[in-house]
Amino acid sequence: MATLAEVVQLAERAHAGQVDKLGVPYVEHLRAVADGLAPFGEQAQMAGWLHDALEDTPLTAADLLAAGVPAAVVAAVQAVTTVPGGDYQERIRAVTADPLATLVKVSDNAHNSHPDRTAALGAEQRERLAAKYLAARQVLWAAADRADVAAILERVNPSLLAELPPV
């Protein structure tokens, strides 16, 4: 079985040279998502590091399994992978069938919604993404334990804690 360090190296190699919409090395997004999952153990962190590998790199699920990535991690990565032409909200609902994938998507959504990341976007794109991510949060948060969501938000995007319904 691959170690967390080996998965980090795999993700860094796979995403080498990629940048996000702001020109920041894409690996920083992966690091933030994985960090949000640290309270849930190494397999959760592995899924965070690899969550975009199947859609943004040449890697396949078979490649991940061959590299020793645990099957549960690969399943979570597959669950959060965007299928071309698929409906986003439908995919979010499907993600909630896998508890690990749900946590990965909560962390991904929190980082994508971070004010530092959205501030540099144009107003129209910022508003469109804010609505998309809010709708996704409603589904994801309902499917996860409130304490788990709060733990992720505290690490990734504390500004979203105000949206978390009271206990």
Residue pairs with C-beta under 8 A, 6 or more apart in sequence:
1 68
1 70
2 10
2 46
2 67
2 68
2 69
2 70
3 42
4 42
4 45
4 46
6 67
6 68
7 45
7 46
7 49
7 50
7 69
7 73
8 34
8 49
10 49
10 50
10 53
10 59
10 64
10 67
10 69
11 27
11 30
11 49
11 50
11 53
12 27
14 53
14 57
14 58
14 59
15 26
15 27
15 30
15 52
15 53
15 56
15 57
16 27
18 25
18 26
18 27
18 56
19 25
19 26
20 26
20 28
20 29
20 117
21 120
21 121
22 117
22 120
26 52
26 56
29 52
29 111
30 48
30 49
30 50
30 51
30 52
31 49
32 107
32 111
32 114
32 156
33 48
33 49
33 51
33 104
33 107
33 108
33 111
33 156
34 45
34 46
34 48
34 49
34 107
35 45
35 48
35 155
35 156
36 48
36 106
36 107
36 110
36 111
36 152
36 153
36 155
36 156
37 44
37 45
37 47
37 48
37 103
37 104
37 107
37 152
38 44
38 45
38 155
39 148
39 151
39 152
39 155
40 100
40 103
40 148
43 70
43 72
43 73
43 100
44 100
44 103
44 104
46 69
46 70
46 73
47 73
47 76
47 77
47 100
47 101
47 104
48 104
48 107
48 108
50 64
50 69
50 73
50 77
51 76
51 77
51 80
51 104
51 108
52 81
53 59
53 64
53 77
54 60
54 61
54 64
54 77
54 78
54 81
55 81
55 82
61 74
61 77
61 78
64 73
64 74
64 77
65 71
65 74
72 100
73 100
75 98
75 100
75 101
76 98
76 100
76 101
76 104
77 101
77 104
79 94
79 95
79 97
79 98
79 101
80 95
80 101
80 104
80 105
80 108
82 88
82 91
83 91
88 132
88 136
89 135
89 136
89 139
92 105
92 135
92 136
92 139
92 140
93 139
95 101
95 102
95 105
95 140
96 102
96 139
96 140
96 142
96 143
99 144
102 140
102 143
102 144
103 144
103 148
103 152
105 136
105 140
106 137
106 140
106 141
106 144
106 148
106 149
106 152
107 152
107 156
109 133
109 136
109 137
109 140
110 152
110 153
110 156
110 157
110 160
111 117
111 156
111 157
112 129
112 133
113 129
113 130
113 133
113 137
113 157
113 160
114 156
114 157
114 159
115 157
115 159
118 126
118 129
118 130
119 126
121 129
134 163
137 160
137 163
140 149
141 149
141 164
141 165
146 164
146 165
146 167
149 164
150 161
150 164
153 160
153 161
153 164
154 161
